[in-house]
Amino acid sequence: MLKNRKKIIFALFFLIISIAFFVQAFGKSNSKNENRIVIGDVASNNEIVEVKNVEVQKEPEIKVESRASATSNEIITKTQNAEIIIFDKKIEFSFKEGDSLFDVMSELKNSGQISFDGKEFNTMGFFVEEINGFKQLPRERKYWHYYVNNIEASVGISNYKLKNNDSIHWKLEAYK
């Protein structure tokens, strides 16, 4: 009987230790885990990283005053300004960070400020073939080229992401 009593005491002790381990490992309250970020599948394991004293800053909101498709009540974060020059016509506009030249020109087209047409190429992006009724002249080797801050662009307008204060100058000129 003494042997069985020792076995029962040992089994109860092992059970209490096991329960304490599981409570410790899996039963922590959310208040202690709030600052943890799980990075998934790092070397086939989930890795837990402690983050302390993290401040999240909100981007400032700015009202748009002159954007082709915006209303006066629309709020956009991080608006920036640029200009497009076609022949002698200058169009100043505002845009959101991350907008492409194609995005902005499409908005200007939809608002009736310009017209353009062109063709999309898989890796190079959208290339303009006509602006405001002036078509390229392939027989004369004259094509639409655009310059960003006086430097000729090397990608289509859908691949060019605008930057604050960019000056986009369109020229119908002979291919070099």
N, CA, C and O of each residue as an XYZ file, in Angstrom:
704
protein
N       0.803     -1.187      0.000
C       0.000      0.000      0.000
C       0.851      1.257      0.000
O       0.462      2.259     -0.600
N       1.993      1.229      0.653
C       2.888      2.370      0.706
C       3.449      2.695     -0.683
O       3.634      3.860     -1.036
N       3.716      1.630     -1.467
C       4.217      1.837     -2.832
C       3.172      2.550     -3.673
O       3.498      3.483     -4.406
N       1.917      2.119     -3.575
C       0.852      2.765     -4.341
C       0.653      4.207     -3.908
O       0.371      5.064     -4.745
N       0.789      4.488     -2.645
C       0.635      5.837     -2.119
C       1.731      6.738     -2.689
O       1.462      7.878     -3.068
N       2.961      6.231     -2.751
C       4.062      7.017     -3.331
C       3.809      7.286     -4.808
O       4.075      8.386     -5.292
N       3.294      6.283     -5.533
C       2.985      6.462     -6.958
C       1.893      7.522     -7.148
O       1.990      8.349     -8.055
N       0.871      7.505     -6.313
C      -0.218      8.482     -6.414
C       0.298      9.885     -6.113
O      -0.043     10.838     -6.813
N       1.121     10.013     -5.071
C       1.688     11.327     -4.727
C       2.571     11.826     -5.858
O       2.512     13.003     -6.213
N       3.383     10.953     -6.426
C       4.252     11.344     -7.547
C       3.412     11.773     -8.746
O       3.723     12.781     -9.380
N       2.342     11.023     -9.072
C       1.474     11.353    -10.196
C       0.786     12.695     -9.957
O       0.690     13.495    -10.888
N       0.308     12.970     -8.749
C      -0.327     14.255     -8.437
C       0.683     15.400     -8.540
O       0.366     16.461     -9.077
N       1.879     15.189     -8.034
C       2.927     16.198     -8.131
C       3.241     16.509     -9.595
O       3.346     17.676     -9.974
N       3.391     15.455    -10.427
C       3.666     15.629    -11.852
C       2.515     16.359    -12.531
O       2.751     17.226    -13.372
N       1.272     16.026    -12.181
C       0.103     16.674    -12.759
C       0.059     18.156    -12.390
O      -0.231     18.986    -13.252
N       0.334     18.505    -11.150
C       0.330     19.916    -10.706
C       1.418     20.700    -11.428
O       1.179     21.826    -11.863
N       2.606     20.123    -11.559
C       3.699     20.791    -12.276
C       3.319     20.991    -13.743
O       3.563     22.059    -14.304
N       2.728     19.980    -14.364
C       2.310     20.077    -15.779
C       1.268     21.166    -15.960
O       1.356     21.961    -16.896
N       0.272     21.211    -15.065
C      -0.771     22.248    -15.157
C      -0.153     23.629    -14.972
O      -0.499     24.560    -15.699
N       0.746     23.774    -14.021
C       1.403     25.064    -13.791
C       2.187     25.492    -15.025
O       2.183     26.672    -15.378
N       2.855     24.560    -15.682
C       3.621     24.867    -16.891
C       2.698     25.361    -18.001
O       2.970     26.385    -18.628
N       1.593     24.626    -18.247
C       0.675     25.024    -19.306
C       0.005     26.362    -19.015
O      -0.186     27.168    -19.926
N      -0.350     26.605    -17.768
C      -0.941     27.896    -17.403
C       0.067     29.010    -17.650
O      -0.287     30.070    -18.166
N       1.306     28.771    -17.286
C       2.355     29.779    -17.484
C       2.598     30.025    -18.973
O       2.719     31.171    -19.407
N       2.668     28.949    -19.748
C       3.004     29.072    -21.163
C       1.858     29.601    -22.001
O       2.082     30.428    -22.886
N       0.652     29.155    -21.755
C      -0.463     29.489    -22.635
C      -1.532     30.349    -21.998
O      -2.454     30.790    -22.684
N      -1.434     30.593    -20.725
C      -2.508     31.300    -20.051
C      -2.182     32.727    -19.693
O      -2.859     33.307    -18.844
N      -1.155     33.330    -20.313
C      -0.812     34.716    -19.997
C      -1.929     35.633    -20.449
O      -2.576     35.375    -21.464
N      -2.160     36.696    -19.708
C      -3.208     37.647    -20.078
C      -2.730     38.490    -21.249
O      -1.529     38.640    -21.470
N      -3.681     39.038    -21.998
C      -3.364     39.857    -23.160
C      -2.609     41.121    -22.809
O      -1.903     41.670    -23.655
N      -2.740     41.600    -21.572
C      -2.077     42.846    -21.215
C      -0.560     42.711    -21.288
O       0.131     43.692    -21.560
N      -0.031     41.513    -21.050
C       1.412     41.334    -21.142
C       1.858     41.065    -22.565
O       3.043     41.210    -22.864
N       0.948     40.675    -23.462
C       1.303     40.362    -24.839
C       1.022     41.507    -25.803
O       1.252     41.356    -27.002
N       0.540     42.634    -25.326
C       0.156     43.726    -26.209
C       1.318     44.269    -27.017
O       1.113     44.739    -28.136
N       2.517     44.220    -26.494
C       3.664     44.779    -27.198
C       4.436     43.730    -27.993
O       5.605     43.944    -28.314
N       3.813     42.614    -28.311
C       4.500     41.572    -29.066
C       4.037     41.592    -30.507
O       2.863     41.824    -30.796
N       4.971     41.348    -31.400
C       4.673     41.242    -32.815
C       5.167     39.882    -33.258
O       6.308     39.517    -32.973
N       4.335     39.126    -33.946
C       4.755     37.818    -34.434
C       5.168     37.972    -35.881
O       4.400     38.448    -36.717
N       6.384     37.567    -36.163
C       6.891     37.588    -37.523
C       6.730     36.176    -38.060
O       7.385     35.250    -37.583
N       5.872     36.009    -39.039
C       5.509     34.676    -39.490
C       6.588     33.974    -40.271
O       7.291     34.576    -41.083
N       6.702     32.716    -40.016
C       7.495     31.775    -40.790
C       8.945     32.186    -40.973
O       9.473     32.089    -42.081
N       9.594     32.640    -39.925
C      11.024     32.934    -39.994
C      11.758     31.646    -39.705
O      11.673     31.132    -38.589
N      12.473     31.109    -40.668
C      13.203     29.849    -40.545
C      12.278     28.734    -40.055
O      12.650     27.946    -39.185
N      11.061     28.674    -40.624
C      10.053     27.659    -40.327
C       9.494     27.748    -38.912
O       8.717     26.875    -38.523
N       9.849     28.756    -38.126
C       9.285     28.955    -36.788
C       8.702     30.352    -36.720
O       9.114     31.245    -37.461
N       7.743     30.535    -35.830
C       7.278     31.890    -35.572
C       8.187     32.493    -34.524
O       8.436     31.892    -33.479
N       8.680     33.688    -34.810
C       9.602     34.337    -33.901
C       8.865     35.484    -33.228
O       8.160     36.243    -33.893
N       9.021     35.618    -31.919
C       8.340     36.685    -31.189
C       9.359     37.758    -30.860
O      10.434     37.479    -30.328
N       8.997     38.995    -31.189
C       9.890     40.124    -30.985
C       9.226     41.079    -30.017
O       8.079     41.471    -30.227
N       9.924     41.463    -28.960
C       9.392     42.431    -28.003
C       9.576     43.833    -28.574
O      10.653     44.165    -29.067
N       8.538     44.650    -28.510
C       8.599     46.026    -28.967
C       8.231     46.900    -27.790
O       7.144     46.759    -27.230
N       9.114     47.796    -27.406
C       8.855     48.661    -26.265
C       8.885     50.115    -26.695
O       9.666     50.500    -27.566
N       8.044     50.910    -26.087
C       7.994     52.357    -26.304
C       7.842     52.719    -27.786
O       8.576     53.561    -28.302
N       6.906     52.092    -28.448
C       6.663     52.388    -29.855
C       5.609     53.469    -29.937
O       4.533     53.343    -29.352
N       5.916     54.535    -30.664
C       4.946     55.604    -30.884
C       4.485     55.547    -32.321
O       5.307     55.471    -33.234
N       3.186     55.582    -32.535
C       2.634     55.586    -33.872
C       2.227     57.011    -34.191
O       1.410     57.610    -33.491
N       2.805     57.545    -35.253
C       2.479     58.907    -35.642
C       1.543     58.870    -36.827
O       1.721     58.076    -37.750
N       0.553     59.729    -36.797
C      -0.427     59.806    -37.859
C       0.035     60.852    -38.871
O       0.542     61.911    -38.498
N      -0.148     60.540    -40.163
C       0.183     61.493    -41.218
C      -0.753     62.695    -41.134
O      -1.934     62.528    -40.830
N      -0.259     63.885    -41.393
C      -1.143     65.048    -41.359
C      -2.145     64.998    -42.502
O      -1.824     64.556    -43.605
N      -3.357     65.454    -42.229
C      -4.364     65.509    -43.277
C      -4.419     66.930    -43.825
O      -4.417     67.904    -43.072
N      -4.469     67.028    -45.140
C      -4.442     68.325    -45.798
C      -5.631     68.392    -46.743
O      -5.887     67.444    -47.486
N      -6.358     69.498    -46.721
C      -7.460     69.662    -47.659
C      -6.906     70.005    -49.033
O      -5.959     70.780    -49.163
N      -7.514     69.413    -50.055
C      -7.120     69.662    -51.437
C      -7.885     70.868    -51.938
O      -9.103     70.951    -51.781
N      -7.165     71.806    -52.544
C      -7.835     72.987    -53.064
C      -8.018     72.934    -54.571
O      -9.051     73.370    -55.080
N      -7.023     72.402    -55.301
C      -7.178     72.361    -56.753
C      -6.657     71.040    -57.294
O      -5.498     70.929    -57.695
N      -7.512     70.064    -57.297
C      -7.181     68.773    -57.877
C      -8.284     68.463    -58.868
O      -9.458     68.702    -58.584
N      -7.930     67.946    -60.005
C      -8.867     67.801    -61.108
C     -10.175     67.123    -60.701
O     -11.244     67.605    -61.073
N     -10.125     66.020    -59.948
C     -11.355     65.311    -59.625
C     -11.765     65.471    -58.172
O     -12.712     64.818    -57.733
N     -11.094     66.305    -57.426
C     -11.389     66.437    -56.000
C     -12.456     67.493    -55.753
O     -12.546     68.484    -56.477
N     -13.260     67.269    -54.729
C     -14.209     68.283    -54.295
C     -13.549     69.090    -53.186
O     -12.515     68.686    -52.654
N     -14.131     70.211    -52.840
C     -13.510     71.069    -51.827
C     -13.532     70.426    -50.444
O     -12.782     70.853    -49.566
N     -14.371     69.410    -50.224
C     -14.444     68.754    -48.923
C     -13.569     67.506    -48.833
O     -13.453     66.921    -47.756
N     -12.956     67.088    -49.927
C     -12.161     65.858    -49.934
C     -10.869     66.066    -49.147
O     -10.208     67.096    -49.278
N     -10.521     65.082    -48.335
C      -9.293     65.155    -47.553
C      -8.335     64.092    -48.064
O      -8.713     62.928    -48.202
N      -7.107     64.480    -48.343
C      -6.094     63.579    -48.863
C      -4.838     63.784    -48.044
O      -4.499     64.917    -47.702
N      -4.147     62.713    -47.726
C      -2.918     62.850    -46.958
C      -1.749     63.093    -47.897
O      -1.685     62.554    -49.001
N      -0.832     63.919    -47.426
C       0.419     64.209    -48.120
C       0.219     64.644    -49.568
O       0.742     64.002    -50.479
N      -0.523     65.713    -49.794
C      -0.652     66.222    -51.151
C       0.628     66.938    -51.536
O       1.308     67.538    -50.704
N       0.933     66.859    -52.810
C       2.134     67.486    -53.340
C       1.757     68.228    -54.613
O       0.663     68.040    -55.144
N       2.648     69.058    -55.095
C       2.362     69.889    -56.265
C       3.377     69.634    -57.367
O       4.531     69.289    -57.113
N       2.912     69.816    -58.602
C       3.784     69.689    -59.770
C       3.131     70.456    -60.915
O       2.075     71.068    -60.754
N       3.788     70.406    -62.081
C       3.236     71.085    -63.255
C       3.532     70.273    -64.499
O       4.512     69.531    -64.567
N       2.645     70.436    -65.498
C       2.848     69.845    -66.817
C       2.872     70.992    -67.809
O       2.035     71.893    -67.752
N       3.837     70.955    -68.720
C       3.933     71.969    -69.772
C       3.810     71.243    -71.110
O       4.600     70.353    -71.423
N       2.803     71.640    -71.893
C       2.582     71.088    -73.223
C       2.605     72.274    -74.181
O       1.739     73.147    -74.127
N       3.605     72.293    -75.054
C       3.885     73.464    -75.881
C       4.067     74.640    -74.932
O       4.993     74.619    -74.121
N       3.220     75.667    -75.000
C       3.375     76.810    -74.098
C       2.326     76.835    -72.987
O       2.244     77.808    -72.237
N       1.529     75.782    -72.878
C       0.469     75.737    -71.874
C       0.987     75.042    -70.614
O       1.440     73.899    -70.665
N       0.915     75.756    -69.471
C       1.347     75.204    -68.189
C       0.113     74.887    -67.349
O      -0.778     75.721    -67.188
N       0.079     73.661    -66.817
C      -1.013     73.226    -65.949
C      -0.407     72.826    -64.613
O       0.388     71.890    -64.534
N      -0.791     73.545    -63.566
C      -0.329     73.199    -62.223
C      -1.371     72.301    -61.578
O      -2.570     72.489    -61.785
N      -0.919     71.324    -60.795
C      -1.841     70.373    -60.194
C      -1.280     69.856    -58.882
O      -0.088     69.977    -58.597
N      -2.180     69.274    -58.086
C      -1.817     68.604    -56.838
C      -2.016     67.118    -57.031
O      -2.832     66.694    -57.849
N      -1.270     66.325    -56.277
C      -1.384     64.882    -56.380
C      -1.023     64.252    -55.046
O      -0.444     64.898    -54.173
N      -1.375     62.979    -54.901
C      -1.048     62.225    -53.692
C       0.297     61.535    -53.892
O       0.677     61.191    -55.011
N       0.996     61.344    -52.799
C       2.244     60.591    -52.838
C       1.958     59.206    -53.407
O       1.015     58.542    -52.976
N       2.762     58.767    -54.368
C       2.583     57.457    -54.991
C       1.849     57.513    -56.315
O       1.817     56.514    -57.034
N       1.244     58.673    -56.672
C       0.561     58.784    -57.963
C       1.573     58.747    -59.097
O       2.678     59.278    -58.990
N       1.166     58.104    -60.188
C       2.004     58.093    -61.385
C       1.601     59.272    -62.276
O       0.552     59.887    -62.082
N       2.451     59.569    -63.247
C       2.121     60.623    -64.201
C       0.857     60.241    -64.969
O       0.042     61.106    -65.292
N       0.690     58.957    -65.259
C      -0.515     58.484    -65.940
C      -1.763     58.781    -65.101
O      -2.774     59.233    -65.639
N      -1.702     58.534    -63.798
C      -2.842     58.809    -62.906
C      -3.277     60.262    -63.018
O      -4.460     60.555    -63.188
N      -2.316     61.167    -62.921
C      -2.627     62.597    -62.932
C      -3.107     63.040    -64.308
O      -4.072     63.796    -64.418
N      -2.432     62.567    -65.367
C      -2.866     62.957    -66.712
C      -4.269     62.429    -66.995
O      -5.040     63.090    -67.692
N      -4.614     61.266    -66.475
C      -5.977     60.735    -66.645
C      -6.993     61.625    -65.943
O      -8.073     61.875    -66.479
N      -6.656     62.108    -64.740
C      -7.551     63.028    -64.033
C      -7.701     64.339    -64.807
O      -8.804     64.875    -64.916
N      -6.596     64.852    -65.341
C      -6.667     66.080    -66.132
C      -7.490     65.857    -67.400
O      -8.218     66.750    -67.835
N      -7.377     64.689    -67.981
C      -8.172     64.333    -69.173
C      -9.657     64.275    -68.809
O     -10.498     64.816    -69.527
N      -9.976     63.614    -67.690
C     -11.373     63.491    -67.266
C     -11.999     64.844    -66.937
O     -13.211     65.015    -67.074
N     -11.183     65.804    -66.505
C     -11.707     67.136    -66.187
C     -11.693     68.067    -67.406
O     -12.090     69.227    -67.302
N     -11.236     67.561    -68.559
C     -11.259     68.345    -69.792
C     -10.094     69.306    -69.960
O     -10.127     70.149    -70.857
N      -9.063     69.206    -69.125
C      -7.935     70.135    -69.233
C      -6.935     69.723    -70.314
O      -6.259     70.575    -70.891
N      -6.837     68.424    -70.590
C      -5.973     67.928    -71.667
C      -6.657     66.725    -72.307
O      -7.638     66.200    -71.782
N      -6.122     66.299    -73.448
C      -6.505     65.012    -74.029
C      -5.215     64.307    -74.411
O      -4.229     64.943    -74.781
N      -5.238     62.985    -74.315
C      -4.072     62.208    -74.743
C      -4.487     60.784    -75.034
O      -5.520     60.308    -74.562
N      -3.668     60.115    -75.816
C      -3.889     58.725    -76.157
C      -2.526     58.067    -76.319
O      -1.521     58.752    -76.507
N      -2.491     56.764    -76.248
C      -1.213     56.083    -76.381
C      -1.365     54.592    -76.316
O      -2.432     54.046    -76.596
N      -0.271     53.922    -75.937
C      -0.229     52.470    -75.930
C       0.558     51.990    -74.718
O       1.572     52.576    -74.338
N       0.060     50.897    -74.118
C       0.712     50.282    -72.961
C       1.683     49.208    -73.442
O       1.334     48.375    -74.278
N       2.903     49.235    -72.908
C       3.901     48.205    -73.174
C       4.182     47.490    -71.860
O       4.317     48.133    -70.819
N       4.271     46.164    -71.901
C       4.360     45.353    -70.680
C       5.386     45.857    -69.678
O       5.028     46.108    -68.527
N       6.627     46.014    -70.061
C       7.667     46.355    -69.088
C       7.953     47.846    -69.004
O       8.440     48.320    -67.977
N       7.667     48.579    -70.039
C       8.015     50.003    -70.050
C       6.878     50.916    -69.593
O       7.124     52.062    -69.218
N       5.643     50.427    -69.618
C       4.524     51.243    -69.189
C       3.785     51.874    -70.362
O       3.949     51.453    -71.507
N       2.971     52.888    -70.071
C       2.138     53.558    -71.071
C       2.942     54.650    -71.774
O       3.526     55.518    -71.125
N       2.965     54.596    -73.113
C       3.647     55.624    -73.896
C       2.620     56.447    -74.656
O       1.725     55.902    -75.301
N       2.759     57.756    -74.573
C       1.826     58.694    -75.188
C       2.124     58.813    -76.674
O       3.276     58.962    -77.083
N       1.050     58.744    -77.485
C       1.184     58.884    -78.937
C       0.486     60.134    -79.466
O       0.728     60.556    -80.597
N      -0.385     60.726    -78.641
C      -1.122     61.925    -79.059
C      -1.456     62.761    -77.839
O      -1.902     62.234    -76.819
N      -1.242     64.067    -77.942
C      -1.628     64.995    -76.879
C      -2.361     66.169    -77.516
O      -1.871     66.785    -78.463
N      -3.541     66.466    -76.981
C      -4.357     67.603    -77.431
C      -4.516     67.643    -78.954
O      -4.481     68.712    -79.564
N      -4.692     66.457    -79.561
C      -4.919     66.379    -81.002
C      -3.656     66.326    -81.842
O      -3.745     66.134    -83.055
N      -2.490     66.488    -81.248
C      -1.229     66.423    -81.987
C      -0.669     65.005    -81.883
O      -0.266     64.550    -80.813
N      -0.658     64.317    -83.039
C      -0.185     62.939    -83.076
C       1.304     62.891    -83.390
O       1.883     63.822    -83.950
N       1.897     61.767    -83.006
C       3.288     61.519    -83.388
C       3.364     61.424    -84.910
O       2.365     61.140    -85.571
N       4.543     61.661    -85.459
C       4.760     61.592    -86.901
C       5.872     60.585    -87.182
O       7.023     60.976    -87.380
N       5.542     59.295    -87.203
C       6.570     58.262    -87.355
C       7.383     58.400    -88.645
O       8.576     58.098    -88.651
N       6.756     58.853    -89.740
C       7.498     59.008    -91.010
C       8.571     60.073    -90.888
O       9.607     60.001    -91.548
N       8.319     61.060    -90.041
C       9.321     62.117    -89.810
C      10.161     61.811    -88.576
O      11.017     62.605    -88.185
N       9.908     60.638    -87.956
C      10.609     60.198    -86.754
C      10.395     61.174    -85.585
O      11.289     61.358    -84.759
N       9.207     61.797    -85.520
C       8.868     62.700    -84.417
C       7.911     61.992    -83.471
O       6.860     61.492    -83.873
N       8.303     61.965    -82.212
C       7.548     61.261    -81.183
C       7.412     62.153    -79.959
O       8.191     63.083    -79.750
N       6.382     61.837    -79.145
C       6.209     62.555    -77.897
C       7.241     62.059    -76.874
O       7.345     60.863    -76.600
N       7.980     62.990    -76.332
C       8.956     62.721    -75.262
C       8.564     63.605    -74.078
O       8.096     64.729    -74.255
N       8.764     63.081    -72.876
C       8.550     63.942    -71.716
C       9.824     64.031    -70.897
O      10.614     63.092    -70.804
N       9.983     65.211    -70.307
C      11.167     65.519    -69.506
C      10.702     65.834    -68.092
O       9.716     66.543    -67.891
N      11.420     65.300    -67.125
C      11.127     65.579    -65.726
C      12.262     66.431    -65.196
O      13.402     65.978    -65.095
N      11.940     67.671    -64.857
C      12.955     68.614    -64.369
C      14.129     68.700    -65.344
O      15.292     68.656    -64.942
N      13.802     68.822    -66.630
C      14.750     68.983    -67.742
C      15.585     67.740    -68.052
O      16.590     67.844    -68.754
N      15.196     66.576    -67.549
C      15.890     65.321    -67.856
C      14.901     64.400    -68.548
O      13.815     64.140    -68.031
N      15.286     63.901    -69.736
C      14.387     63.043    -70.498
C      14.085     61.762    -69.717
O      14.988     61.116    -69.185
N      12.801     61.411    -69.658
C      12.365     60.211    -68.943
C      12.684     58.971    -69.762
O      12.737     59.015    -70.991
N      12.893     57.867    -69.062
C      13.241     56.621    -69.750
C      12.185     55.541    -69.566
O      12.397     54.399    -69.974
N      11.051     55.881    -68.960
C       9.955     54.933    -68.751
C       8.648     55.575    -69.184
O       8.543     56.793    -69.325
N       7.656     54.721    -69.389
C       6.333     55.213    -69.730
C       5.703     55.958    -68.559
O       6.160     55.846    -67.421
N       4.651     56.717    -68.850
C       4.063     57.575    -67.820
C       3.381     56.787    -66.700
O       3.200     57.315    -65.602
N       3.001     55.541    -66.957
C       2.385     54.738    -65.891
C       3.434     54.214    -64.915
O       3.089     53.816    -63.803
N       4.689     54.208    -65.305
C       5.768     53.728    -64.426
C       6.507     54.862    -63.722
O       7.336     54.605    -62.849
N       6.220     56.114    -64.088
C       6.903     57.227    -63.431
C       6.059     57.722    -62.256
O       4.934     58.181    -62.448
N       6.599     57.628    -61.050
C       5.936     58.121    -59.840
C       6.337     59.577    -59.626
O       7.522     59.897    -59.524
N       5.356     60.440    -59.558
C       5.608     61.871    -59.402
C       6.230     62.188    -58.052
O       5.999     61.500    -57.058
N       7.030     63.257    -58.047
C       7.636     63.766    -56.818
C       7.234     65.229    -56.668
O       6.903     65.897    -57.647
N       7.267     65.712    -55.443
C       6.874     67.084    -55.171
C       7.691     68.068    -56.021
O       8.909     67.939    -56.147
N       7.007     69.031    -56.587
C       7.591     70.099    -57.408
C       8.180     69.623    -58.726
O       8.994     70.332    -59.318
N       7.794     68.441    -59.205
C       8.234     68.008    -60.536
C       7.705     68.959    -61.588
O       6.589     69.468    -61.483
N       8.522     69.193    -62.604
C       8.098     69.943    -63.779
C       8.175     68.980    -64.964
O       9.260     68.570    -65.376
N       7.009     68.627    -65.505
C       6.919     67.681    -66.618
C       6.740     68.497    -67.889
O       5.767     69.238    -68.022
N       7.663     68.365    -68.812
C       7.613     69.123    -70.067
C       7.470     68.137    -71.216
O       8.337     67.291    -71.432
N       6.360     68.254    -71.956
C       6.110     67.396    -73.109
C       6.610     68.074    -74.378
O       6.348     69.255    -74.605
N       7.338     67.314    -75.210
C       7.853     67.841    -76.470
C       7.624     66.823    -77.582
O       7.876     65.632    -77.402
N       7.146     67.296    -78.736
C       7.030     66.478    -79.919
C       8.299     66.719    -80.728
O       8.436     67.744    -81.396
N       9.226     65.764    -80.662
C      10.534     65.998    -81.264
C      11.063     64.753    -81.946
O      10.588     63.641    -81.716
N      12.062     64.969    -82.795
C      12.666     63.871    -83.558
C      13.348     62.889    -82.626
O      13.975     63.275    -81.640
N      13.214     61.602    -82.956
C      13.856     60.538    -82.184
C      15.358     60.625    -82.352
O      15.854     60.779    -83.468
N      16.076     60.530    -81.264
C      17.537     60.686    -81.287
C      18.207     59.380    -81.586
O      19.435     59.316    -81.646
